[in-house]
């Protein structure tokens, strides 16, 4: 994640941040790990044990053993007149409380939902033509995400939008991430161990490139990075590594993008903060995932998802079109989702499909929650559940204002185990799609896994 909140550019170090964002009761916690470039004489040999006879204190949680590629602080760096010595390594942590991030955050007027879509399209086009994006959830499908605000004191709000995922390029496979933020700070100095070369492109964009490795507890990760500093204040960083898998615990041994590929990405005008967005550009789906529900379904391929897209294309949504179905991701394994954030007047629709599910049973009504759920069986054995729920939430513009929302939902479970869920939400006084309309959608022939 890019960071421009340092108090002095001359002492800036590049920060590799491991960010965990948990949204619970509209709160988030962020934990960062700062690992600047190591001293060239870094050793992983532990200090000798104490020879005293006193009883040792309970062992604390050990920090990971991190070894970076050796650095010669006196070596020249092409494109740099002055090379600064890296600072000492260290750890830092920070926390924050607030609402979950949204695309329309007034702290970042340059960024919104349509801008995220335009940037995502530009990023996809900038990837090598033969590269294939792994079939994954929206957060791992190179779609730029809302900016998390850390509310930290700074000349301007800090925070970047992120897009990433797993990429297959020929025989190489690994993770790719891109961060974009706006900054008024000067270009950082050249620091030994943080770049191999500083390039100035024909359009005046300054790009730092770095091809390196790092070992954590004996596991080596190969990585390449390009960081662009644009005159309009865009700071764009693209990183590729050989890390693969759901938790990036595996290593392929080959990085899917070259340094030149990364330079081409960070120099793409479509990723810059000042690039205008075409009228009518939609907002990415925000409410497709179900993070508080766990499911285990049958594995789904990209081809099966495209077949379901063709079926859903026949659904009449008054001119609106559903986005291609994508995996929800953990903890809903095997589930696909799609939806439209605004069908008009703030009415949203979400659709999920998952296979290998058991037959549902009737649930007890919850007082004050909404109307009782219904469950009925069709002649072919299909089970249909309906539900109406009312809830209130705080306004994103004024937390003192309460917004009353109505959600209609229908869940169809086929005898084959395929479960189709269609739900619609709207804020009062607007009504969501009716239960009958949602039932017709969920019962569309061909929605099977």
C-alpha positions in Angstrom: 0.0 0.0 0.0 1.4 3.4 -0.9 2.1 5.7 2.1 2.6 9.5 1.8 2.2 10.4 5.4 5.9 10.5 6.3 7.0 13.8 7.8 10.2 14.1 5.8 10.7 12.9 2.3 14.5 12.5 2.9 13.8 9.9 5.6 11.1 8.1 3.7 11.3 4.4 3.4 9.2 2.2 1.2 6.7 0.3 3.3 5.5 -3.1 2.6 2.2 -3.3 4.4 0.3 -6.4 5.4 -3.2 -5.1 5.9 -6.0 -7.0 7.5 -9.4 -5.2 7.3 -12.2 -6.7 9.5 -15.6 -5.2 9.2 -17.6 -6.1 12.3 -20.4 -3.9 13.5 -19.2 -1.2 11.1 -15.7 -1.2 12.5 -12.4 -2.0 11.0 -9.0 -2.9 12.4 -5.9 -2.5 10.4 -2.6 -4.0 11.4 0.6 -3.0 9.4 4.0 -4.5 9.3 6.8 -2.2 8.3 9.9 -3.9 7.0 12.4 -1.5 5.4 15.4 -2.8 3.6 17.8 -4.5 6.0 21.3 -3.6 7.0 23.8 -5.2 4.6 25.3 -7.2 7.5 21.9 -8.6 8.5 22.3 -12.0 10.2 19.5 -14.5 11.1 21.6 -16.2 13.8 19.8 -15.9 17.1 21.6 -14.3 20.1 23.2 -16.7 22.6 21.0 -17.9 25.5 21.6 -16.3 28.8 23.9 -18.2 31.2 22.1 -17.0 34.3 20.2 -19.3 36.5 17.1 -17.1 36.8 13.8 -18.5 35.6 13.1 -17.4 32.1 10.0 -15.3 31.4 7.1 -16.9 29.4 8.0 -17.0 25.7 6.4 -14.2 23.7 5.1 -14.7 20.2 8.2 -14.7 17.9 8.4 -12.4 15.0 9.1 -14.0 11.7 12.6 -14.4 10.5 13.0 -12.1 7.5 16.0 -12.1 5.2 16.1 -9.7 2.2 18.5 -9.6 -0.7 21.8 -8.2 0.4 22.2 -4.5 -0.2 25.4 -2.5 -1.0 24.6 1.0 0.3 27.5 2.5 -1.6 26.6 1.1 -5.0 25.4 3.6 -7.6 21.8 3.3 -8.9 21.2 4.2 -12.5 19.1 7.4 -12.8 19.9 8.5 -9.2 22.4 11.3 -8.5 22.3 10.6 -4.8 21.7 7.3 -3.0 20.6 7.4 0.6 21.3 4.7 3.2 18.2 2.7 4.3 16.9 3.2 7.8 17.0 0.5 10.5 14.3 -2.2 10.3 11.4 -2.0 12.6 7.8 -2.9 13.2 4.8 -0.7 13.7 1.1 -1.3 14.2 -1.9 1.0 14.0 -5.6 0.7 14.5 -8.7 2.6 13.5 -12.4 2.6 14.0 -15.0 3.8 11.6 -17.6 2.8 9.0 -16.6 0.3 6.3 -15.0 1.9 3.2 -17.3 3.0 0.3 -16.7 4.2 -3.2 -18.2 7.6 -2.5 -15.9 8.9 0.3 -15.8 12.7 0.3 -12.2 12.5 1.7 -11.1 11.3 -1.7 -13.0 13.4 -4.3 -10.9 12.1 -7.2 -12.2 8.6 -6.6 -15.7 7.0 -6.8 -17.4 3.9 -8.2 -17.3 4.9 -11.9 -13.7 5.9 -11.5 -13.0 2.4 -10.0 -14.6 0.7 -13.0 -12.7 2.9 -15.5 -9.4 2.1 -13.8 -10.2 -1.6 -13.6 -10.9 -1.6 -17.3 -7.6 0.2 -18.0 -5.7 -2.2 -15.8 -7.1 -5.3 -17.6 -6.2 -3.8 -21.0 -2.6 -3.1 -19.8 -2.0 -6.7 -18.9 -0.1 -8.8 -21.5 -2.5 -10.1 -24.2 -1.9 -13.8 -23.4 -2.1 -13.3 -19.7 -5.2 -14.9 -18.0 -6.7 -13.7 -14.8 -7.5 -16.5 -12.4 -11.3 -17.1 -11.8 -11.8 -15.5 -8.4 -13.9 -13.1 -6.2 -14.3 -9.4 -7.2 -11.6 -8.5 -4.7 -9.2 -10.8 -6.4 -10.2 -10.1 -10.0 -8.3 -6.8 -10.6 -11.2 -4.6 -9.6 -10.2 -1.4 -7.7 -11.6 -1.4 -4.2 -12.9 1.5 -2.0 -10.3 3.5 -0.2 -9.9 2.9 3.5 -9.5 6.1 5.4 -7.1 6.0 8.4 -8.0 9.4 9.6 -4.3 10.1 10.2 -3.1 13.7 10.4 -1.4 14.7 7.1 -1.4 17.5 4.6 -4.0 15.6 2.7 -5.9 12.4 3.3 -3.7 9.3 2.9 -5.0 6.1 1.4 -4.9 4.2 -1.8 -7.2 2.1 -3.9 -6.1 -1.4 -4.5 -6.7 -4.0 -7.3 -5.1 -7.4 -7.6 -5.4 -11.1 -8.2 -3.6 -14.1 -9.5 -2.3 -14.1 -13.0 -1.2 -16.9 -15.4 1.2 -15.8 -18.1 2.5 -18.6 -20.2 4.4 -20.9 -17.7 4.6 -18.3 -15.0 1.9 -17.9 -12.3 1.8 -15.5 -9.4 0.1 -12.6 -7.6 -0.2 -9.1 -9.1 -1.3 -6.0 -7.2 -1.7 -2.3 -8.2 -2.1 0.6 -5.7 -3.1 4.1 -6.8 -3.2 7.3 -4.6 -3.0 11.0 -5.0 -0.1 12.8 -3.4 1.3 16.4 -3.3 4.6 15.3 -1.9 7.8 15.4 -3.9 9.3 12.3 -5.5 11.0 10.2 -2.8 14.8 10.0 -2.7 16.6 7.0 -4.0 17.3 4.6 -1.1 19.6 1.7 -1.4 17.8 -1.6 -1.5 14.5 -0.1 -2.5 15.1 0.3 -6.3 17.5 -1.0 -8.9 16.9 1.9 -11.4 15.1 5.2 -11.7 13.7 5.8 -15.2 12.3 9.0 -16.6 9.9 8.2 -19.4 9.2 10.3 -22.5 6.1 11.8 -21.0 8.0 12.9 -17.9 6.8 10.2 -15.6 9.4 9.0 -13.1 9.4 5.2 -12.5 11.4 3.3 -9.9 11.9 -0.4 -10.7 13.0 -3.2 -8.3 13.6 -6.9 -9.0 14.4 -8.7 -5.7 13.6 -11.5 -3.3 12.8 -11.9 0.3 12.7 -15.0 2.6 10.3 -15.3 5.5 11.0 -18.2 7.8 13.1 -19.8 5.1 10.5 -19.5 2.3 11.7 -17.3 -0.6 9.4 -15.0 -2.5 10.4 -13.5 -5.9 9.0 -10.1 -6.6 9.2 -7.2 -9.1 7.9 -3.7 -8.5 7.4 -0.5 -10.6 6.4 2.7 -8.9 5.4 5.7 -11.0 5.3 9.4 -9.9 3.1 11.4 -12.3 2.9 15.2 -12.5 -0.8 15.2 -11.8 -0.1 13.8 -8.3 -0.7 10.1 -9.2 1.5 7.7 -7.3 1.0 4.3 -8.9 2.7 1.1 -7.7 2.5 -2.3 -9.5 4.0 -5.4 -7.9 4.2 -9.0 -9.2 5.4 -12.0 -7.3 5.6 -15.8 -7.5 3.2 -16.2 -4.5 0.1 -18.3 -5.4 -2.9 -19.9 -3.6 -5.8 -18.7 -1.6 -3.5 -17.3 1.2 -0.5 -16.9 -1.0 1.3 -19.7 0.8 2.6 -21.4 -2.3 5.4 -20.4 -4.6 5.5 -21.0 -8.3 9.2 -20.1 -8.8 8.4 -17.7 -11.6 7.0 -14.1 -11.7 4.1 -13.6 -14.2 5.1 -10.1 -15.3 8.4 -8.6 -16.4 9.8 -5.2 -15.3 8.8 -3.8 -18.6 5.3 -5.1 -18.2 5.0 -3.4 -14.8 6.4 -0.1 -16.2 3.8 -0.2 -19.0 1.0 -0.7 -16.4 2.1 2.2 -14.1 2.5 4.5 -17.0 -1.0 3.8 -18.3 -3.0 7.1 -18.4 -6.2 5.2 -17.5 -4.8 4.7 -14.0 -4.1 8.3 -13.2 -6.1 10.3 -10.7 -6.9 13.1 -13.1 -8.1 11.0 -16.1 -11.8 11.8 -16.7 -14.4 9.0 -16.6 -16.9 8.5 -19.5 -20.5 9.4 -18.6 -22.7 6.4 -17.8 -19.8 4.3 -16.4 -21.3 2.0 -13.8 -20.1 1.3 -10.2 -18.6 -2.0 -9.3 -20.8 -4.4 -7.3 -20.3 -3.7 -3.6 -22.9 -6.1 -2.0 -22.2 -9.3 -3.9 -20.4 -11.1 -1.1 -21.7 -12.7 2.1 -18.8 -12.5 4.6 -20.8 -13.6 7.6 -22.2 -16.8 6.0 -20.2 -20.0 5.3 -21.0 -22.3 2.5 -19.4 -25.3 1.0 -20.4 -26.0 -2.6 -19.2 -27.9 -5.6 -16.2 -26.3 -7.5 -17.3 -24.0 -10.4 -15.4 -23.3 -13.5 -15.3 -20.1 -15.5 -17.0 -21.8 -18.4 -19.9 -22.9 -16.1 -20.2 -19.3 -14.9 -20.4 -18.0 -18.5 -23.2 -20.5 -19.2 -25.2 -19.1 -16.2 -24.5 -15.6 -17.5 -26.2 -16.5 -20.8 -29.3 -17.7 -18.9 -29.4 -14.6 -16.7 -29.2 -12.4 -19.8 -32.8 -13.4 -20.5 -34.0 -11.9 -17.3 -35.9 -8.6 -17.8 -34.5 -5.9 -15.4 -35.9 -2.9 -17.2 -32.9 -2.2 -19.3 -30.3 -2.9 -16.6 -27.8 -5.7 -17.2 -26.3 -8.1 -14.7 -22.5 -8.2 -14.4 -20.8 -11.5 -15.2 -21.0 -14.0 -12.3 -17.9 -14.3 -10.1 -17.0 -16.4 -7.2 -17.9 -15.0 -3.8 -14.7 -16.4 -2.3 -14.1 -17.6 1.3 -16.0 -18.5 3.4 -18.6 -19.2 0.6 -16.6 -21.7 -1.4 -18.3 -22.7 -4.7 -20.7 -19.8 -4.7 -21.2 -17.4 -7.6 -22.7 -14.0 -7.4 -23.9 -11.1 -9.5 -26.1 -8.1 -9.1 -26.9 -4.5 -9.9 -26.2 -1.8 -7.3 -29.0 0.5 -8.6 -31.8 -0.5 -10.9 -33.3 2.9 -10.4 -34.4 4.9 -7.4 -31.8 3.1 -5.3 -33.3 -0.4 -5.8 -30.5 -3.1 -5.7 -30.6 -6.7 -6.6 -28.2 -9.5 -5.7 -28.2 -13.1 -7.1 -26.1 -16.0 -5.9 -25.9 -19.6 -7.1 -24.2 -22.6 -5.4 -24.4 -26.3 -5.9 -24.3 -29.3 -3.6 -26.7 -27.9 -1.0 -29.0 -29.8 1.4 -32.7 -29.4 1.4 -33.7 -26.5 3.7 -36.2 -26.8 6.6 -38.7 -24.2 7.9 -37.3 -21.7 10.4 -38.9 -20.2 13.4 -40.0 -16.6 13.0 -38.0 -13.9 14.8 -40.2 -11.2 16.5 -39.7 -7.7 15.0 -37.5 -9.0 12.2 -40.0 -8.9 9.5 -42.7 -11.1 8.0 -42.4 -14.9 8.7 -40.5 -16.9 6.2 -42.5 -19.2 4.0 -41.4 -22.5 2.6 -43.3 -24.5 -0.1 -42.6 -27.4 -2.4 -43.2 -27.4 -6.2 -44.4 -30.5 -8.0 -40.9 -31.3 -9.3 -39.5 -31.3 -5.7 -38.0 -27.8 -5.9 -38.3 -25.9 -2.6 -39.0 -22.2 -2.5 -38.4 -20.0 0.5 -39.5 -16.3 0.7 -38.6 -13.7 3.3 -39.3 -10.0 3.9 -37.0 -8.1 6.3 -36.9 -4.5 7.6 -33.9 -2.9 9.2 -32.4 0.5 10.0 -28.9 1.8 9.4 -27.1 5.0 9.9 -26.7 7.4 7.0 -23.2 7.6 5.5 -23.4 11.4 5.3 -24.9 12.0 8.8 -24.7 9.1 11.4 -27.5 10.7 13.3 -30.0 10.0 10.5 -31.5 6.5 10.4 -32.4 5.0 7.0 -35.1 2.3 7.0 -34.5 -0.4 4.4 -36.7 -3.2 3.2 -35.2 -6.5 1.8 -37.2 -9.0 -0.2 -35.6 -12.4 -0.8 -36.3 -15.7 -2.4 -34.2 -18.9 -2.1 -34.9 -21.8 -4.6 -33.3 -25.2 -3.9 -33.5 -27.7 -6.7 -33.6 -31.5 -6.2 -30.1 -31.6 -7.7 -28.8 -29.5 -4.8 -28.5 -26.2 -6.8 -29.5 -23.2 -4.6 -30.4 -19.9 -6.3 -30.9 -16.8 -4.1 -32.4 -13.6 -5.4 -32.7 -10.6 -3.1 -33.6 -6.9 -3.5 -33.1 -4.0 -1.1 -34.4 -0.4 -1.2 -34.5 2.5 1.3 -37.9 3.8 2.4 -40.2 5.0 0.8 -39.0 3.1 -2.3 -40.0 -0.5 -2.5 -37.6 -3.2 -3.7 -38.5 -5.8 -6.3 -41.4 -7.8 -5.2 -41.2 -11.3 -3.9 -43.0 -12.6 -7.0 -40.5 -10.9 -9.3 -37.6 -12.4 -7.4 -39.2 -15.8 -7.5 -39.6 -15.7 -11.2 -35.9 -14.8 -11.5 -34.7 -17.6 -9.2 -36.9 -20.1 -11.0 -35.5 -19.2 -14.5 -34.9 -22.5 -16.4 -31.3 -23.3 -16.8 -30.0 -21.9 -13.5 -28.4 -25.2 -12.5 -24.9 -26.3 -11.3 
